[in-house]
Amino acid sequence: MTDSSAYRRILVKLSGEALMGDLEYGISSPVIGKIAAELIKVVESGVEVAVVIGGGNIFRGEGLARGGIQRVTADQMGMLATVMNALALQDAVEKQGSVSRVMSAVRINQVCEDYILRRAARHLEKGRIVILAAGTGNPFFTTDSAAALRAIELDAQLMIKATKVDGIYSADPKKDAGAQRYDRLSYDEVLDRRLGVMDQTAIVLCRDHQLPLCVYDITQTGSLARIAAGDTSVGTIVV
Ligand code: UDP
């Protein structure tokens, strides 16, 4: 099934864990290379691509806080972890001959650009993959919320959450063999059923701004390009 209204601009949320592959921590070089190739395919098809990247493969504020670090400091460390991932993804993209820019919500401008909405939009218009780091720049948020926020600000027509499962299920399919997979859901169904796909702030933002969300399996080669081309049969769509 293909949606006739193809997208001009999409935003992909990549969790830090997506970069790990089989590792327990950090970044797998072949995995990040494959992800970069998937993103490049989409850009080459003429769709503008922004990426919000997480940091869970390195640090999460919550975990650090449990270990005794003050929460705001812990979240700042988490945000810096996302900057490291963003630099690694930029490197992987540029090794494959495509152009990308890292823009951070926390000022760290000897390393990457500051996030400025109009500048980000300009990079996108020029066909550069824009990798948005440091989440919202504020503690107590997640990169899921940052992704929803940036997708709305940048006027993306679709937000895509890349995960390790092929859509949204009624329960965790890795733990519950009877878990049912959904093709299509409303935001309120996701909220009411507490389907743990993204944090609630992110879902509410998507709902209030009518931003469609697609959840798909990043390990399936070619899926991202299909979704970006308007194929609604991949993953679960939340509208
Ligand atoms: N973070 C934050 N504010 C934000 C986004 C992220 O403080 O707007 C911190 C938070 O500590 C979080 C960490 O950065 O745990 C890494 O982000 P996240 O957990 O969302 O990464 P993912 O789970 O997507 O890998």
py3Dmol code that shows the C-alpha trace and the ligand (Angstrom):
import py3Dmol

protein = """\
ATOM      1  CA  MET A   1       0.000   0.000   0.000  1.00  0.00           C
ATOM      2  CA  THR A   2       1.474   3.377  -0.931  1.00  0.00           C
ATOM      3  CA  ASP A   3       0.256   6.716   0.327  1.00  0.00           C
ATOM      4  CA  SER A   4      -0.059   9.066  -2.638  1.00  0.00           C
ATOM      5  CA  SER A   5       1.139  12.071  -0.618  1.00  0.00           C
ATOM      6  CA  ALA A   6       4.880  11.407  -0.426  1.00  0.00           C
ATOM      7  CA  TYR A   7       6.821  13.196   2.278  1.00  0.00           C
ATOM      8  CA  ARG A   8       8.988  16.230   1.702  1.00  0.00           C
ATOM      9  CA  ARG A   9      10.706  16.053   5.086  1.00  0.00           C
ATOM     10  CA  ILE A  10      10.891  13.322   7.706  1.00  0.00           C
ATOM     11  CA  LEU A  11      12.447  13.082  11.131  1.00  0.00           C
ATOM     12  CA  VAL A  12      13.945   9.803  12.308  1.00  0.00           C
ATOM     13  CA  LYS A  13      14.374   9.086  16.018  1.00  0.00           C
ATOM     14  CA  LEU A  14      17.296   6.726  16.571  1.00  0.00           C
ATOM     15  CA  SER A  15      17.857   5.408  20.050  1.00  0.00           C
ATOM     16  CA  GLY A  16      21.380   5.013  21.309  1.00  0.00           C
ATOM     17  CA  GLU A  17      20.714   1.299  21.695  1.00  0.00           C
ATOM     18  CA  ALA A  18      20.122   1.012  17.954  1.00  0.00           C
ATOM     19  CA  LEU A  19      23.830   1.745  17.481  1.00  0.00           C
ATOM     20  CA  MET A  20      25.039  -1.051  19.736  1.00  0.00           C
ATOM     21  CA  GLY A  21      24.238  -4.108  17.618  1.00  0.00           C
ATOM     22  CA  ASP A  22      25.350  -7.062  19.712  1.00  0.00           C
ATOM     23  CA  LEU A  23      27.605  -4.988  21.931  1.00  0.00           C
ATOM     24  CA  GLU A  24      26.649  -4.276  25.533  1.00  0.00           C
ATOM     25  CA  TYR A  25      27.819  -0.692  25.394  1.00  0.00           C
ATOM     26  CA  GLY A  26      28.974   1.850  22.850  1.00  0.00           C
ATOM     27  CA  ILE A  27      28.804   1.897  19.071  1.00  0.00           C
ATOM     28  CA  SER A  28      29.105  -0.969  16.603  1.00  0.00           C
ATOM     29  CA  SER A  29      30.896   0.253  13.519  1.00  0.00           C
ATOM     30  CA  PRO A  30      29.118  -2.071  11.020  1.00  0.00           C
ATOM     31  CA  VAL A  31      25.729  -1.255  12.554  1.00  0.00           C
ATOM     32  CA  ILE A  32      26.192   2.510  12.382  1.00  0.00           C
ATOM     33  CA  GLY A  33      27.459   2.117   8.818  1.00  0.00           C
ATOM     34  CA  LYS A  34      24.267   0.280   7.848  1.00  0.00           C
ATOM     35  CA  ILE A  35      22.086   2.910   9.520  1.00  0.00           C
ATOM     36  CA  ALA A  36      23.948   5.658   7.664  1.00  0.00           C
ATOM     37  CA  ALA A  37      23.378   3.795   4.386  1.00  0.00           C
ATOM     38  CA  GLU A  38      19.635   3.595   5.102  1.00  0.00           C
ATOM     39  CA  LEU A  39      19.485   7.348   5.778  1.00  0.00           C
ATOM     40  CA  ILE A  40      21.460   8.139   2.643  1.00  0.00           C
ATOM     41  CA  LYS A  41      19.051   6.060   0.540  1.00  0.00           C
ATOM     42  CA  VAL A  42      16.201   8.263   1.730  1.00  0.00           C
ATOM     43  CA  VAL A  43      18.035  11.531   1.054  1.00  0.00           C
ATOM     44  CA  GLU A  44      18.977  10.308  -2.404  1.00  0.00           C
ATOM     45  CA  SER A  45      15.310   9.625  -3.100  1.00  0.00           C
ATOM     46  CA  GLY A  46      14.693  13.353  -2.620  1.00  0.00           C
ATOM     47  CA  VAL A  47      13.216  13.322   0.891  1.00  0.00           C
ATOM     48  CA  GLU A  48      14.825  15.617   3.473  1.00  0.00           C
ATOM     49  CA  VAL A  49      16.057  13.778   6.570  1.00  0.00           C
ATOM     50  CA  ALA A  50      16.549  15.052  10.099  1.00  0.00           C
ATOM     51  CA  VAL A  51      17.675  12.644  12.809  1.00  0.00           C
ATOM     52  CA  VAL A  52      17.320  12.944  16.552  1.00  0.00           C
ATOM     53  CA  ILE A  53      19.730  10.619  18.261  1.00  0.00           C
ATOM     54  CA  GLY A  54      19.596   9.169  21.776  1.00  0.00           C
ATOM     55  CA  GLY A  55      22.361   8.310  24.178  1.00  0.00           C
ATOM     56  CA  GLY A  56      21.182   5.186  25.987  1.00  0.00           C
ATOM     57  CA  ASN A  57      24.083   3.109  24.649  1.00  0.00           C
ATOM     58  CA  ILE A  58      26.439   5.304  26.686  1.00  0.00           C
ATOM     59  CA  PHE A  59      24.605   7.107  29.498  1.00  0.00           C
ATOM     60  CA  ARG A  60      21.036   7.643  30.589  1.00  0.00           C
ATOM     61  CA  GLY A  61      20.343  10.272  33.226  1.00  0.00           C
ATOM     62  CA  GLU A  62      17.973   8.047  35.151  1.00  0.00           C
ATOM     63  CA  GLY A  63      20.520   5.264  35.553  1.00  0.00           C
ATOM     64  CA  LEU A  64      23.296   7.637  36.554  1.00  0.00           C
ATOM     65  CA  ALA A  65      20.980   9.267  39.105  1.00  0.00           C
ATOM     66  CA  ARG A  66      20.206   5.861  40.578  1.00  0.00           C
ATOM     67  CA  GLY A  67      23.951   5.430  40.995  1.00  0.00           C
ATOM     68  CA  GLY A  68      24.097   8.626  43.066  1.00  0.00           C
ATOM     69  CA  ILE A  69      24.837  11.414  40.564  1.00  0.00           C
ATOM     70  CA  GLN A  70      22.655  14.489  40.956  1.00  0.00           C
ATOM     71  CA  ARG A  71      19.822  14.232  38.399  1.00  0.00           C
ATOM     72  CA  VAL A  72      20.478  17.441  36.488  1.00  0.00           C
ATOM     73  CA  THR A  73      24.164  16.570  36.157  1.00  0.00           C
ATOM     74  CA  ALA A  74      23.214  13.027  35.160  1.00  0.00           C
ATOM     75  CA  ASP A  75      20.913  14.332  32.435  1.00  0.00           C
ATOM     76  CA  GLN A  76      23.627  16.678  31.195  1.00  0.00           C
ATOM     77  CA  MET A  77      25.901  13.651  30.894  1.00  0.00           C
ATOM     78  CA  GLY A  78      23.142  11.849  29.004  1.00  0.00           C
ATOM     79  CA  MET A  79      22.804  14.793  26.614  1.00  0.00           C
ATOM     80  CA  LEU A  80      26.566  14.811  26.009  1.00  0.00           C
ATOM     81  CA  ALA A  81      26.358  11.086  25.229  1.00  0.00           C
ATOM     82  CA  THR A  82      23.942  11.929  22.412  1.00  0.00           C
ATOM     83  CA  VAL A  83      26.511  14.368  21.001  1.00  0.00           C
ATOM     84  CA  MET A  84      29.079  11.561  20.830  1.00  0.00           C
ATOM     85  CA  ASN A  85      26.616   9.339  18.988  1.00  0.00           C
ATOM     86  CA  ALA A  86      25.772  12.179  16.622  1.00  0.00           C
ATOM     87  CA  LEU A  87      29.443  12.660  15.745  1.00  0.00           C
ATOM     88  CA  ALA A  88      29.823   8.933  15.104  1.00  0.00           C
ATOM     89  CA  LEU A  89      26.776   8.933  12.813  1.00  0.00           C
ATOM     90  CA  GLN A  90      28.051  11.992  10.959  1.00  0.00           C
ATOM     91  CA  ASP A  91      31.348  10.218  10.441  1.00  0.00           C
ATOM     92  CA  ALA A  92      29.562   7.110   9.116  1.00  0.00           C
ATOM     93  CA  VAL A  93      27.437   9.217   6.731  1.00  0.00           C
ATOM     94  CA  GLU A  94      30.394  11.183   5.408  1.00  0.00           C
ATOM     95  CA  LYS A  95      32.520   8.042   4.920  1.00  0.00           C
ATOM     96  CA  GLN A  96      29.835   6.951   2.458  1.00  0.00           C
ATOM     97  CA  GLY A  97      30.116  10.193   0.540  1.00  0.00           C
ATOM     98  CA  SER A  98      27.008  11.986   1.777  1.00  0.00           C
ATOM     99  CA  VAL A  99      26.924  15.290   3.635  1.00  0.00           C
ATOM    100  CA  SER A 100      25.638  15.765   7.151  1.00  0.00           C
ATOM    101  CA  ARG A 101      25.643  18.358   9.898  1.00  0.00           C
ATOM    102  CA  VAL A 102      25.465  17.830  13.643  1.00  0.00           C
ATOM    103  CA  MET A 103      23.537  20.488  15.535  1.00  0.00           C
ATOM    104  CA  SER A 104      23.427  20.488  19.315  1.00  0.00           C
ATOM    105  CA  ALA A 105      20.782  21.917  21.622  1.00  0.00           C
ATOM    106  CA  VAL A 106      23.541  22.472  24.184  1.00  0.00           C
ATOM    107  CA  ARG A 107      26.209  24.903  23.012  1.00  0.00           C
ATOM    108  CA  ILE A 108      29.380  22.972  22.215  1.00  0.00           C
ATOM    109  CA  ASN A 109      30.261  24.781  19.043  1.00  0.00           C
ATOM    110  CA  GLN A 110      33.879  23.826  18.657  1.00  0.00           C
ATOM    111  CA  VAL A 111      32.610  20.312  18.088  1.00  0.00           C
ATOM    112  CA  CYS A 112      29.410  20.853  16.124  1.00  0.00           C
ATOM    113  CA  GLU A 113      26.952  23.585  15.209  1.00  0.00           C
ATOM    114  CA  ASP A 114      24.449  25.085  17.620  1.00  0.00           C
ATOM    115  CA  TYR A 115      20.882  24.094  16.872  1.00  0.00           C
ATOM    116  CA  ILE A 116      19.200  27.032  15.163  1.00  0.00           C
ATOM    117  CA  LEU A 117      15.876  26.252  13.553  1.00  0.00           C
ATOM    118  CA  ARG A 118      16.316  28.262  10.367  1.00  0.00           C
ATOM    119  CA  ARG A 119      19.837  27.014   9.842  1.00  0.00           C
ATOM    120  CA  ALA A 120      18.708  23.434  10.330  1.00  0.00           C
ATOM    121  CA  ALA A 121      15.940  23.963   7.771  1.00  0.00           C
ATOM    122  CA  ARG A 122      18.470  25.404   5.313  1.00  0.00           C
ATOM    123  CA  HIS A 123      20.772  22.395   5.690  1.00  0.00           C
ATOM    124  CA  LEU A 124      17.809  20.103   5.081  1.00  0.00           C
ATOM    125  CA  GLU A 125      16.799  22.020   1.959  1.00  0.00           C
ATOM    126  CA  LYS A 126      20.332  21.507   0.653  1.00  0.00           C
ATOM    127  CA  GLY A 127      19.960  17.744   1.048  1.00  0.00           C
ATOM    128  CA  ARG A 128      22.199  17.393   4.103  1.00  0.00           C
ATOM    129  CA  ILE A 129      21.348  14.853   6.767  1.00  0.00           C
ATOM    130  CA  VAL A 130      20.867  16.948   9.887  1.00  0.00           C
ATOM    131  CA  ILE A 131      21.711  15.087  13.088  1.00  0.00           C
ATOM    132  CA  LEU A 132      20.194  16.765  16.111  1.00  0.00           C
ATOM    133  CA  ALA A 133      22.048  16.153  19.351  1.00  0.00           C
ATOM    134  CA  ALA A 134      21.615  16.945  23.051  1.00  0.00           C
ATOM    135  CA  GLY A 135      17.867  16.353  22.999  1.00  0.00           C
ATOM    136  CA  THR A 136      15.880  19.421  23.985  1.00  0.00           C
ATOM    137  CA  GLY A 137      18.878  20.857  25.859  1.00  0.00           C
ATOM    138  CA  ASN A 138      16.963  20.542  29.118  1.00  0.00           C
ATOM    139  CA  PRO A 139      17.194  17.941  31.871  1.00  0.00           C
ATOM    140  CA  PHE A 140      14.179  15.750  32.713  1.00  0.00           C
ATOM    141  CA  PHE A 141      13.320  15.205  29.062  1.00  0.00           C
ATOM    142  CA  THR A 142      14.079  12.324  26.722  1.00  0.00           C
ATOM    143  CA  THR A 143      15.221  12.272  23.147  1.00  0.00           C
ATOM    144  CA  ASP A 144      11.761  10.914  22.206  1.00  0.00           C
ATOM    145  CA  SER A 145      10.286  14.222  23.353  1.00  0.00           C
ATOM    146  CA  ALA A 146      13.092  16.078  21.600  1.00  0.00           C
ATOM    147  CA  ALA A 147      12.268  14.189  18.403  1.00  0.00           C
ATOM    148  CA  ALA A 148       8.590  15.133  18.561  1.00  0.00           C
ATOM    149  CA  LEU A 149       9.495  18.743  19.322  1.00  0.00           C
ATOM    150  CA  ARG A 150      12.017  19.038  16.485  1.00  0.00           C
ATOM    151  CA  ALA A 151       9.738  17.264  14.010  1.00  0.00           C
ATOM    152  CA  ILE A 152       7.014  19.802  14.751  1.00  0.00           C
ATOM    153  CA  GLU A 153       9.380  22.804  14.687  1.00  0.00           C
ATOM    154  CA  LEU A 154      10.956  21.684  11.427  1.00  0.00           C
ATOM    155  CA  ASP A 155       7.565  20.949   9.919  1.00  0.00           C
ATOM    156  CA  ALA A 156       8.351  17.325   9.156  1.00  0.00           C
ATOM    157  CA  GLN A 157       5.395  15.426   7.728  1.00  0.00           C
ATOM    158  CA  LEU A 158       6.296  12.205   9.509  1.00  0.00           C
ATOM    159  CA  MET A 159       8.222  11.143  12.559  1.00  0.00           C
ATOM    160  CA  ILE A 160       9.762   7.690  12.392  1.00  0.00           C
ATOM    161  CA  LYS A 161      10.836   5.847  15.473  1.00  0.00           C
ATOM    162  CA  ALA A 162      13.452   3.227  14.678  1.00  0.00           C
ATOM    163  CA  THR A 163      13.342   0.297  17.081  1.00  0.00           C
ATOM    164  CA  LYS A 164      14.417  -3.318  17.180  1.00  0.00           C
ATOM    165  CA  VAL A 165      10.875  -4.651  16.715  1.00  0.00           C
ATOM    166  CA  ASP A 166       8.680  -4.358  13.641  1.00  0.00           C
ATOM    167  CA  GLY A 167       5.968  -2.168  15.114  1.00  0.00           C
ATOM    168  CA  ILE A 168       3.864  -1.581  18.193  1.00  0.00           C
ATOM    169  CA  TYR A 169       2.601  -4.626  20.092  1.00  0.00           C
ATOM    170  CA  SER A 170       0.014  -5.104  22.837  1.00  0.00           C
ATOM    171  CA  ALA A 171       2.835  -6.410  25.052  1.00  0.00           C
ATOM    172  CA  ASP A 172       6.570  -6.916  24.740  1.00  0.00           C
ATOM    173  CA  PRO A 173       6.813  -9.561  21.956  1.00  0.00           C
ATOM    174  CA  LYS A 174      10.154 -10.746  23.334  1.00  0.00           C
ATOM    175  CA  LYS A 175       8.523 -11.655  26.648  1.00  0.00           C
ATOM    176  CA  ASP A 176       4.943 -12.481  25.667  1.00  0.00           C
ATOM    177  CA  ALA A 177       4.361 -14.932  22.791  1.00  0.00           C
ATOM    178  CA  GLY A 178       0.686 -13.862  22.623  1.00  0.00           C
ATOM    179  CA  ALA A 179       1.509 -10.194  22.018  1.00  0.00           C
ATOM    180  CA  GLN A 180      -0.566  -8.740  19.190  1.00  0.00           C
ATOM    181  CA  ARG A 181       0.990  -6.445  16.583  1.00  0.00           C
ATOM    182  CA  TYR A 182      -0.946  -3.370  15.470  1.00  0.00           C
ATOM    183  CA  ASP A 183      -0.887  -1.961  11.932  1.00  0.00           C
ATOM    184  CA  ARG A 184      -2.490   1.315  12.868  1.00  0.00           C
ATOM    185  CA  LEU A 185      -3.363   3.049  16.138  1.00  0.00           C
ATOM    186  CA  SER A 186      -4.575   6.431  17.299  1.00  0.00           C
ATOM    187  CA  TYR A 187      -2.473   8.497  19.703  1.00  0.00           C
ATOM    188  CA  ASP A 188      -5.162   8.071  22.353  1.00  0.00           C
ATOM    189  CA  GLU A 189      -5.054   4.294  21.975  1.00  0.00           C
ATOM    190  CA  VAL A 190      -1.298   4.408  22.551  1.00  0.00           C
ATOM    191  CA  LEU A 191      -1.795   6.607  25.611  1.00  0.00           C
ATOM    192  CA  ASP A 192      -4.804   4.775  27.080  1.00  0.00           C
ATOM    193  CA  ARG A 193      -3.317   1.319  26.611  1.00  0.00           C
ATOM    194  CA  ARG A 194       0.020   2.557  27.915  1.00  0.00           C
ATOM    195  CA  LEU A 195       1.802   0.994  24.964  1.00  0.00           C
ATOM    196  CA  GLY A 196       5.393   1.684  25.904  1.00  0.00           C
ATOM    197  CA  VAL A 197       6.544   2.842  22.501  1.00  0.00           C
ATOM    198  CA  MET A 198       7.610   6.366  23.414  1.00  0.00           C
ATOM    199  CA  ASP A 199       7.231   8.480  26.506  1.00  0.00           C
ATOM    200  CA  GLN A 200       3.864  10.083  26.999  1.00  0.00           C
ATOM    201  CA  THR A 201       5.127  13.651  26.535  1.00  0.00           C
ATOM    202  CA  ALA A 202       6.294  12.741  23.054  1.00  0.00           C
ATOM    203  CA  ILE A 203       2.997  11.050  22.139  1.00  0.00           C
ATOM    204  CA  VAL A 204       0.959  13.995  23.424  1.00  0.00           C
ATOM    205  CA  LEU A 205       3.080  16.414  21.402  1.00  0.00           C
ATOM    206  CA  CYS A 206       2.539  14.328  18.263  1.00  0.00           C
ATOM    207  CA  ARG A 207      -1.183  14.117  18.946  1.00  0.00           C
ATOM    208  CA  ASP A 208      -1.653  17.815  19.639  1.00  0.00           C
ATOM    209  CA  HIS A 209       0.160  18.759  16.446  1.00  0.00           C
ATOM    210  CA  GLN A 210      -1.228  15.941  14.310  1.00  0.00           C
ATOM    211  CA  LEU A 211       2.185  14.604  13.510  1.00  0.00           C
ATOM    212  CA  PRO A 212       1.948  11.017  12.237  1.00  0.00           C
ATOM    213  CA  LEU A 213       4.353   8.573  13.814  1.00  0.00           C
ATOM    214  CA  CYS A 214       5.665   5.357  12.303  1.00  0.00           C
ATOM    215  CA  VAL A 215       7.370   2.705  14.430  1.00  0.00           C
ATOM    216  CA  TYR A 216       9.474   0.194  12.525  1.00  0.00           C
ATOM    217  CA  ASP A 217      12.346  -2.273  12.757  1.00  0.00           C
ATOM    218  CA  ILE A 218      15.625  -0.621  11.911  1.00  0.00           C
ATOM    219  CA  THR A 219      17.326  -3.954  11.248  1.00  0.00           C
ATOM    220  CA  GLN A 220      15.167  -4.537   8.146  1.00  0.00           C
ATOM    221  CA  THR A 221      17.171  -3.207   5.219  1.00  0.00           C
ATOM    222  CA  GLY A 222      15.181  -0.988   2.880  1.00  0.00           C
ATOM    223  CA  SER A 223      12.259  -0.378   5.241  1.00  0.00           C
ATOM    224  CA  LEU A 224      13.158   3.228   5.958  1.00  0.00           C
ATOM    225  CA  ALA A 225      13.221   4.126   2.266  1.00  0.00           C
ATOM    226  CA  ARG A 226       9.851   2.418   1.792  1.00  0.00           C
ATOM    227  CA  ILE A 227       8.306   4.335   4.683  1.00  0.00           C
ATOM    228  CA  ALA A 228       9.770   7.612   3.404  1.00  0.00           C
ATOM    229  CA  ALA A 229       8.277   6.883  -0.015  1.00  0.00           C
ATOM    230  CA  GLY A 230       4.819   6.653   1.564  1.00  0.00           C
ATOM    231  CA  ASP A 231       4.487   2.890   2.007  1.00  0.00           C
ATOM    232  CA  THR A 232       2.125   2.526   4.957  1.00  0.00           C
ATOM    233  CA  SER A 233       2.424  -1.248   5.163  1.00  0.00           C
ATOM    234  CA  VAL A 234       5.752  -1.117   7.026  1.00  0.00           C
ATOM    235  CA  GLY A 235       5.682  -1.018  10.837  1.00  0.00           C
ATOM    236  CA  THR A 236       2.874   0.533  12.859  1.00  0.00           C
ATOM    237  CA  ILE A 237       1.480   3.940  12.029  1.00  0.00           C
ATOM    238  CA  VAL A 238       0.038   6.170  14.760  1.00  0.00           C
ATOM    239  CA  VAL A 239      -2.280   8.913  13.516  1.00  0.00           C
TER     240      VAL A 239
END
"""
ligand_1 = """\
25
UDP
N 18.361 13.913 27.985
C 17.973 15.070 28.624
N 17.169 15.949 27.962
C 16.714 15.735 26.718
C 17.086 14.536 26.074
C 17.910 13.644 26.728
O 18.349 15.307 29.766
O 15.989 16.587 26.170
C 19.291 12.992 28.668
C 18.591 12.011 29.607
O 19.417 11.828 30.727
C 18.532 10.745 28.776
C 19.829 10.814 27.992
O 19.978 12.202 27.717
O 18.462 9.594 29.578
C 19.876 10.006 26.743
O 18.689 10.162 26.010
P 17.602 8.982 25.868
O 17.505 8.214 27.141
O 16.360 9.579 25.339
O 18.309 8.104 24.755
P 17.776 6.775 24.013
O 16.950 6.005 24.993
O 16.964 7.233 22.863
O 19.031 6.093 23.583
"""
view = py3Dmol.view(width=600, height=400)
view.addModel(protein, "pdb")
view.setStyle({"model": 0}, {"cartoon": {"style": "trace"}})
view.addModel(ligand_1, "xyz")
view.setStyle({"model": 1}, {"stick": {}})
view.zoomTo()
view.show()
